[in-house]
Amino acid sequence: MFFSPKKLLLHSRKNKILNAWKLIAAFAAIVIICVSIIVWASSYMMANSILEHSRESAKELIKQTSKNIQTVLEQLDDFAMTVSRDNKLATYVLEYDNIEDEEEKKQKLELIDEILNKYCKTREEIDHISIITKNNTHILNGLKQNLLSDLNIFNFDVQAFREGNKKSLWLSTHVSDQNSKLSASEKGKVFSIVKGIYSISTLKSQETIIINIKESYLHDLIADIKFLDESNVFIISGDGKYVMNTQDNNLNGQPVKYSFTNEILDKKNGEDIREIDGKKYLITYNTIEDINGTELKWTVVDITPVSSIIKGIKTEMRNIFFIGILCIVFGLIISTLITRVYDSNLDKRYAEKHSIIMERERLATLGQMVGGIAHNLKTPIMSIAGGLEAISELIDEYDNSIGDEEVTREDHHEIAADILNWVEKIKPYCVYMSDVISAVKGQTANLGDSTTLNFTVGELVKRVKILMSHELKKNKCRLNTIVNVDENTTIKGEINNLVQIMNNLISNSIEAYNGESGEIDLILQKNNNNLEIVVRDYGCGIPEKVKEKLLKSMITTKGKNGTGLGLYISYSTIKGKFGGTIHIDSEEGRGTTITVVIPII
């Protein structure tokens, strides 16, 4: 058979096209296989990386949550101490058991009830206060009943408290002993602190006071913290029972049925991945050992499904796989379009994660400061309380003098002058507390929620000093503040962001002294149309290799306890939100100087 040259050429072209398609198909198959392998390997590595990061983040978050709960419980313990040391209450309770006349006993009970209501009135978290006298009479909101016959819940605990000569005793969540109108739930569940009642004249307590706190107070405290949606956060007591289960409060006071409960109670702090009912969970936990020296042994636990942590990885794997196929089929134009869409989604996700990282760092910093702020407020609160007590006594004196012919007009003026004197003494403490509360309130808001677009140098310095005072004092460091610019100079931006950055820089300087005392300089000065904020320490300095990377990537020299965020995030915020920059000058063994440059209005 013979073919014409035209038919031969056509046949040759068909073969070339067929071979080309075969080559393209083979190439496409190779690319698809490679893309599949790369996507699978990448998703596996990303899942492991995200999971590892989540383990550290969850561990830090549960640790800060425990610190916040501990701080709140310490404040409740201080409140219980105040009530138990009320001299009038102690006197009335001691006298109550020795009164035989029923009418007189009723009057004494009314006085006790008045004091208890006074304390409960200003504390919404308090369900009720119980008093057990030395004769085992139970006094509750003006009602009394025999402890031995009606209060079996407290029999063992109160007896153990009295016989053990303990200063305090914490009771985990239990059903309230009285259907109080202030009950925290339908079942009236509370957790309690037990203390002895002391007066000025008694060195040994014979009466017992029980402060019962609503379980909802503890629930709301945990609910305000941002855990993953599928997380289950709960608190376990030392005997393996629920103190607080945020998902089902009916379980509060019931034994925890997880097989690993005893193990985490023994370990006290840490994280682990366990399989529960065929599903893997990330479990992080941290134990609060004591409250102001009183044994507590509550363990805060967070259980999160591993699938919820890495749930986006499989979806992304399929997206990337199809993007690869579309790139082969439709060519460079379609691949470019898809790449742009993908990059846009990636940028959005990066921005969201950046926001989450900033929020976590803010919460971590706030958690560290809460204890210090509470400590700073103790002195003014005690001073104000003392002043109010003195004013109360002067008012009683004034009231008793009315109608007394021996008391002259000048005596009345003298009492009034004393009252005004005490008011003037109290005012500075009120102003200081107002400043502290304003500073803390600013930092508790999300960094992006601030409505203050402009602020002054004076406001910035004032907030930084208040928020960092306890941390500086605790680490024996002194902050030398030099303001070489008008304090009314206006800075454009959100004050919360700049306060967070200044706190980070000062914290870094504190850590540069490695636990030793040291000097830290905070200098604010004007340079042309820029404000220069200088933070200088004379500590260990930064290695040259690390210094080169500080403003380019998230890097830490603090090991697993470091976030790797400080200077990198600070630089990004200064550049993006204030239009400024940061300069670093450091030498090992001599110290570090960080200069923040911001344009001013």
C-alpha positions in Angstrom: 0.0 0.0 0.0 1.3 3.4 -0.9 0.5 6.8 0.7 0.8 10.2 -0.9 3.2 12.8 0.6 0.1 14.8 1.8 -1.3 11.8 3.6 2.1 11.0 5.1 2.5 14.5 6.4 -1.0 14.4 7.9 -0.3 11.1 9.5 3.0 12.4 10.9 1.3 15.4 12.4 -1.4 13.2 14.0 1.4 11.1 15.5 3.2 14.2 16.8 0.0 15.6 18.3 -0.8 12.2 19.8 2.7 11.9 21.2 2.5 15.5 22.5 -0.8 14.7 24.3 0.8 11.5 25.7 3.8 13.5 26.9 1.5 16.2 28.4 -0.7 13.5 30.0 2.4 11.8 31.4 3.8 15.1 32.6 0.4 16.0 34.1 0.3 12.6 35.9 3.8 13.1 37.3 2.9 16.7 38.4 -0.4 15.5 40.0 1.5 12.7 41.8 4.2 15.1 43.0 1.6 17.7 44.0 -0.3 15.0 45.9 2.8 13.8 47.7 3.9 17.4 48.5 0.4 18.3 49.7 0.2 15.2 51.8 3.7 15.8 53.3 3.0 19.5 53.8 -0.3 18.9 55.5 1.2 16.3 57.7 4.1 18.6 58.7 1.7 21.6 59.1 -0.6 19.5 61.3 2.3 18.4 63.5 3.6 22.0 63.7 0.2 23.5 64.5 -0.4 20.7 67.1 3.0 21.3 68.7 2.4 25.1 68.8 -1.1 24.5 70.2 0.3 22.3 73.0 2.6 25.1 74.1 0.0 27.8 73.7 -2.7 25.7 75.6 -0.2 25.0 78.3 0.6 28.7 78.7 -3.1 29.6 78.5 -4.2 27.1 81.2 -1.3 28.3 83.4 -2.4 31.9 83.1 -6.0 30.8 83.7 -4.9 29.1 86.9 -3.0 32.3 88.0 -6.1 34.4 87.4 -8.3 31.9 89.4 -5.7 31.9 92.2 -5.7 35.7 92.3 -9.5 35.8 92.6 -9.5 33.2 95.3 -6.8 35.1 97.2 -9.0 38.1 97.2 -11.9 36.0 98.5 -9.6 34.7 101.2 -8.7 38.3 102.1 -12.4 39.1 102.3 -13.1 36.0 104.5 -10.2 37.1 106.8 -11.7 40.6 107.1 -15.1 39.1 108.1 -13.6 36.6 110.6 -11.6 39.4 112.3 -14.6 41.7 112.7 -14.5 42.4 116.5 -18.2 43.3 116.8 -19.2 40.1 115.1 -16.9 38.0 117.2 -18.2 39.6 120.4 -21.9 39.1 119.4 -21.4 35.5 118.4 -19.5 34.7 121.7 -22.2 36.3 123.8 -25.0 34.6 121.8 -24.4 31.1 123.3 -24.4 32.5 126.8 -27.8 34.2 126.6 -30.7 32.3 128.0 -33.5 34.9 127.6 -35.2 34.3 124.2 -36.0 37.9 123.5 -32.5 39.0 124.3 -31.2 36.2 122.1 -33.4 37.3 119.3 -32.0 40.9 119.5 -28.4 39.5 119.5 -29.3 37.5 116.4 -30.5 40.6 114.7 -27.2 42.4 115.3 -25.3 39.4 113.9 -27.6 39.3 110.9 -27.1 43.0 110.3 -23.3 42.6 110.2 -23.5 39.6 107.9 -25.9 41.4 105.5 -23.5 44.4 105.5 -20.7 42.2 104.1 -23.0 40.3 101.6 -24.5 43.5 100.3 -21.4 44.6 98.4 -20.3 41.2 97.2 -22.6 39.8 94.5 -20.5 36.6 94.3 -21.3 35.7 97.9 -24.3 33.3 98.2 -24.5 33.5 102.0 -22.4 33.5 105.2 -22.8 30.8 107.8 -21.6 30.9 111.5 -21.3 27.9 113.7 -20.9 28.7 117.4 -18.9 26.7 120.0 -22.2 25.0 121.0 -22.8 23.9 117.4 -25.6 26.4 116.8 -25.8 27.3 113.1 -26.6 31.0 112.3 -27.5 31.8 108.7 -28.9 35.1 107.4 -30.7 35.5 110.7 -31.9 31.9 110.9 -30.6 29.3 113.3 -30.7 25.5 113.4 -28.8 22.7 115.1 -25.7 21.8 113.3 -25.6 18.2 114.4 -29.1 17.4 113.2 -29.5 19.5 110.1 -26.1 20.3 108.7 -24.5 16.9 107.9 -22.7 18.4 105.0 -20.4 20.4 107.3 -20.1 17.9 110.2 -16.9 16.2 109.0 -15.3 19.3 107.5 -15.9 21.6 110.5 -14.8 19.0 113.0 -11.6 18.4 111.0 -11.1 22.2 110.8 -11.4 22.7 114.5 -9.4 19.6 115.6 -6.6 20.4 113.1 -6.1 23.9 114.3 -6.1 25.2 110.7 -6.3 28.8 109.8 -8.5 28.2 106.8 -10.2 25.3 104.9 -11.5 25.4 101.3 -14.6 23.2 100.5 -15.2 22.2 96.9 -18.5 22.7 95.1 -21.4 21.2 97.1 -25.2 21.8 97.4 -26.0 24.8 99.6 -27.1 24.0 103.1 -30.0 26.5 102.9 -32.5 27.4 100.1 -31.2 30.9 100.1 -32.8 33.5 97.8 -29.2 34.3 96.7 -28.6 30.7 95.5 -26.3 30.4 92.6 -28.4 27.9 90.8 -31.6 25.9 91.1 -29.8 23.4 93.4 -28.0 26.2 95.3 -24.4 24.9 94.6 -21.6 26.8 96.2 -17.9 26.4 97.1 -16.8 27.6 100.5 -14.0 28.9 102.7 -14.0 28.1 106.4 -12.2 30.3 109.0 -12.2 30.7 112.7 -13.7 33.8 114.3 -11.3 35.8 116.3 -11.7 39.0 118.4 -9.1 41.3 119.8 -9.4 39.6 123.2 -9.3 35.9 122.0 -6.2 34.2 120.8 -8.0 30.9 120.0 -11.1 30.6 117.9 -14.1 28.6 119.2 -16.6 29.8 116.6 -16.4 29.0 112.9 -17.5 31.1 109.9 -18.2 29.7 106.4 -18.2 32.0 103.4 -20.3 30.3 100.6 -19.5 31.6 97.1 -21.8 31.1 94.1 -20.6 28.4 91.7 -21.7 30.7 88.8 -19.0 33.2 89.9 -16.3 30.6 89.1 -18.1 29.6 85.9 -18.2 33.2 84.6 -14.5 33.7 85.4 -13.6 30.7 83.2 -16.2 31.5 80.5 -14.6 34.9 79.9 -11.3 33.3 78.8 -11.0 32.5 75.0 -10.6 28.8 74.6 -11.4 26.9 71.4 -15.1 26.4 70.7 -14.9 22.6 71.2 -12.8 22.8 74.4 -14.1 21.5 77.7 -12.6 23.4 80.6 -13.2 22.2 84.1 -11.6 22.2 87.6 -10.9 19.1 89.6 -10.5 19.0 93.4 -7.7 17.0 95.1 -10.1 14.1 95.8 -11.0 13.8 92.0 -14.4 15.6 92.0 -15.6 18.4 89.7 -15.3 21.8 91.3 -16.5 23.4 88.1 -17.6 21.9 84.8 -18.4 24.6 82.3 -20.4 22.4 80.0 -22.6 20.7 82.6 -22.9 22.2 86.1 -25.0 19.3 87.2 -21.7 17.3 87.4 -20.2 19.8 89.9 -19.4 18.0 93.2 -19.5 14.6 91.4 -16.5 12.3 90.8 -14.6 12.8 87.5 -14.9 9.5 85.5 -11.9 10.0 83.1 -9.4 7.1 83.5 -6.4 9.6 83.6 -7.8 11.7 86.4 -5.5 10.3 89.1 -2.5 10.6 86.8 -2.9 14.3 86.1 -3.6 15.0 89.8 -0.3 13.3 90.6 1.6 15.2 87.9 -0.1 18.5 88.7 1.2 20.4 85.7 1.7 19.5 82.0 0.1 18.5 78.8 -0.5 15.2 77.0 -2.4 13.7 74.0 -4.8 10.9 75.1 -7.4 8.8 73.3 -11.0 9.0 74.7 -13.7 6.8 73.1 -11.5 6.3 70.0 -10.9 10.0 69.5 -7.6 11.9 70.3 -7.7 14.8 72.7 -5.1 17.4 73.8 -5.2 17.6 77.6 -3.5 20.4 79.4 -3.6 21.0 83.2 -2.2 23.1 86.0 -2.6 22.7 89.7 -3.3 25.6 92.2 -1.5 24.2 95.3 -2.6 26.7 97.9 -4.3 30.1 98.6 -2.4 32.3 100.9 -0.8 29.3 102.5 -4.0 27.3 102.8 -4.0 24.0 100.9 -6.3 24.0 97.9 -5.0 21.4 95.3 -7.5 22.4 92.5 -6.4 21.4 89.0 -7.6 23.4 86.0 -8.0 21.1 83.0 -8.6 21.8 79.3 -9.6 19.0 77.0 -9.6 19.8 73.3 -10.2 17.4 70.3 -7.0 17.2 68.2 -9.3 17.2 65.1 -10.6 20.7 66.0 -7.0 22.0 66.2 -6.0 20.7 62.7 -9.5 20.6 61.1 -8.6 23.0 58.4 -5.6 21.0 57.1 -7.5 18.4 55.2 -9.6 21.0 53.5 -6.6 23.0 52.5 -4.9 19.8 51.2 -7.8 19.2 48.7 -7.8 22.9 47.7 -4.1 22.9 46.9 -4.5 19.6 45.0 -7.3 21.0 42.7 -5.4 24.2 42.3 -2.5 22.2 40.9 -4.7 20.3 38.4 -6.3 23.6 37.3 -2.9 25.1 36.8 -2.0 22.3 34.5 -5.3 22.3 32.5 -5.9 25.9 32.1 -2.3 27.2 32.0 -0.5 30.2 33.3 -3.3 32.7 33.3 -5.7 30.5 35.4 -2.9 29.5 37.7 -2.0 33.1 38.2 -5.6 34.0 39.0 -5.9 31.0 41.4 -2.6 31.9 43.1 -3.8 35.5 43.7 -7.1 34.2 45.2 -5.2 31.7 47.4 -2.7 34.4 48.4 -5.6 36.7 49.4 -7.1 34.0 51.6 -3.6 33.2 53.0 -3.1 36.9 53.9 -6.5 37.0 55.5 -5.7 34.0 57.6 -2.3 35.3 58.5 -3.9 38.6 59.6 -6.4 36.7 61.8 -3.7 34.5 63.3 -1.6 37.6 63.9 -4.5 39.2 65.8 -4.9 36.0 67.8 -1.2 36.0 68.7 -1.3 39.6 69.8 -4.4 38.9 71.9 -2.8 35.9 73.6 0.3 37.9 74.4 -1.9 40.7 75.8 -3.7 38.2 78.0 -0.4 36.5 79.1 1.0 40.0 80.1 -2.3 40.9 81.8 -2.3 37.7 83.8 1.2 38.4 85.0 0.2 41.9 86.1 -3.1 41.0 87.8 -1.3 39.8 91.0 0.8 42.9 91.1 -2.2 45.2 90.6 -4.1 43.4 93.4 -1.1 43.8 95.6 -0.8 47.6 94.8 -4.5 48.1 95.7 -4.2 46.5 99.1 -2.6 49.5 100.8 -5.0 52.2 99.6 -8.0 49.9 100.3 -6.8 49.3 103.9 -6.1 53.0 104.3 -9.6 54.0 103.0 -11.2 51.3 105.3 -9.3 52.7 108.3 -10.3 56.3 107.4 -14.0 55.3 107.0 -13.9 53.5 110.3 -12.5 56.7 111.9 -15.2 58.8 110.2 -17.9 56.4 111.4 -16.6 56.7 115.0 -16.6 60.5 114.7 -20.2 60.5 113.3 -21.3 58.3 116.3 -19.6 60.7 118.6 -21.3 63.7 116.9 -24.7 61.9 117.0 -24.3 61.0 120.7 -23.4 64.7 121.5 -26.6 66.1 120.1 -28.7 67.2 123.1 -25.8 67.0 125.5 -25.6 70.3 127.2 -22.0 69.8 128.2 -20.9 69.6 124.5 -20.3 73.1 123.2 -20.6 74.5 119.7 -16.8 74.6 119.5 -16.8 70.8 120.2 -19.2 70.2 117.3 -16.9 72.3 115.0 -13.9 70.3 116.2 -15.6 67.0 115.4 -16.6 68.3 111.9 -13.1 69.4 111.3 -11.8 66.0 112.2 -14.2 64.4 109.8 -13.1 66.8 107.0 -9.5 66.0 107.8 -10.1 62.2 107.4 -11.9 62.9 104.1 -8.8 64.8 102.8 -6.6 61.9 103.9 -8.8 59.4 102.0 -8.9 61.5 98.7 -5.4 60.7 97.4 -5.9 57.0 97.9 -9.2 57.2 95.9 -7.4 59.1 93.1 -4.6 56.5 93.0 -7.1 53.6 92.8 -8.9 55.4 90.0 -5.7 55.8 88.1 -4.9 52.1 88.6 -8.4 51.0 87.5 -8.2 53.2 84.4 -4.9 51.8 83.4 -6.0 48.2 83.9 -9.3 48.8 82.2 -7.5 50.1 79.1 -5.3 46.9 78.9 -8.2 44.5 79.5 -9.9 45.7 76.2 -8.9 44.0 73.0 -6.0 45.9 71.4 -8.1 46.7 68.3 -11.1 47.9 70.4 -9.7 51.2 71.6 -11.7 54.2 70.6 -8.9 56.7 71.7 -7.2 57.8 68.5 -5.0 60.4 70.1 -3.2 60.5 73.5 -0.5 62.5 75.3 3.0 61.7 76.4 1.9 62.3 80.0 -1.0 59.7 79.7 1.4 57.2 78.2 4.1 57.5 80.9 1.4 57.4 83.7 -0.1 54.1 82.5 3.3 52.5 81.9 4.5 53.4 85.5 1.3 52.1 87.1 1.2 48.8 85.1 5.0 48.0 85.6 5.5 49.2 89.1 4.9 45.9 90.8 7.0 43.9 88.2 9.9 46.4 88.7 9.7 46.3 92.5 9.4 42.5 92.5 12.6 42.1 90.5 14.5 44.9 92.4 14.9 47.1 89.3 14.5 50.8 89.3 12.9 52.8 86.4 14.6 56.2 85.8 12.0 58.2 83.8 13.4 61.3 82.0 10.8 63.3 80.0 12.5 65.9 77.9 9.3 66.8 76.0 6.1 68.6 76.9 3.8 66.0 78.5 0.9 67.5 76.6 2.5 66.5 73.3 -0.1 64.5 71.3 0.6 61.1 69.8 -1.7 59.8 67.0 -2.8 56.2 67.4 -4.3 53.8 70.0 -2.7 54.1 73.5 -3.3 50.5 74.4 -1.0 49.3 71.6 1.9 51.6 72.6 1.4 50.8 76.3 1.7 47.0 75.5 4.9 47.6 73.5 6.4 49.7 76.3 5.5 47.0 78.9 7.2 44.4 76.6 10.4 46.5 76.2 10.7 47.2 80.0 10.0 43.5 80.8 12.8 42.5 78.4 15.1 44.9 80.2 14.2 43.4 83.6 15.0 39.9 82.3 18.3 41.2 81.0 19.5 41.4 84.6 18.9 37.6 85.1 17.2 38.1 88.5 19.7 40.7 89.8 18.8 44.3 90.6 19.5 46.9 88.0 18.8 50.3 86.5 16.4 50.9 83.6 16.2 54.3 81.8 13.0 55.4 80.1 13.8 58.6 78.1 11.2 60.5 76.0 12.6 63.3 73.9 11.7 65.3 70.7 13.8 65.1 67.6 12.5 67.4 64.8 8.9 66.2 64.2 9.5 62.8 65.8 9.1 61.5 69.4 11.9 59.2 70.5 11.2 56.8 73.3 14.4 55.2 74.6 14.4 52.1 76.9 18.0 51.3 78.1 19.3 48.7 80.4 22.8 47.7 81.5 22.3 44.0 81.6 23.6 41.0 79.6 23.0 42.4 76.1 22.0 40.6 72.9 24.3 38.3 70.9 25.1 39.8 67.4 23.6 36.8 65.5 20.3 37.1 67.4 20.2 40.9 67.0 20.3 40.7 63.2 17.1 38.6 63.2 15.1 40.4 65.9 13.1 42.7 63.6 12.9 40.2 60.7 11.3 37.1 62.3 9.8 35.7 65.5 12.8 34.6 67.5 13.3 34.0 71.2 16.3 33.4 73.5 14.2 32.3 76.4 13.7 28.7 75.4 10.2 27.1 75.6 9.0 29.8 78.0 9.4 32.5 75.4 6.8 33.6 72.9 9.2 34.8 70.2 6.8 37.7 69.6 8.0 40.7 71.6 10.3 42.8 69.4 9.0 41.4 66.1 5.4 42.1 66.9 6.4 45.5 68.5 8.2 46.5 65.3 5.3 45.5 63.1 2.8 47.4 65.3 5.0 50.6 65.5 5.5 50.5 61.7 1.9 49.6 60.8 -0.1 51.6 63.4 2.1 54.5 64.2 4.1 55.0 61.0 7.3 54.8 63.0 10.3 52.5 63.4 12.5 50.8 66.1 16.3 50.8 66.4 18.3 48.3 68.4 21.8 49.0 69.9 23.2 46.2 72.0 26.5 44.8 73.1 27.0 41.6 75.1 27.9 42.2 78.7 27.2 46.0 78.4 23.5 46.3 77.9 20.8 47.2 75.3 19.2 50.4 74.1 15.9 50.2 72.2 14.8 53.4 70.5 11.2 53.8 69.3 10.7 56.6 66.8 7.1 57.9 66.2 5.9 60.9 64.2 4.0 63.3 66.4 1.2 65.8 65.6 
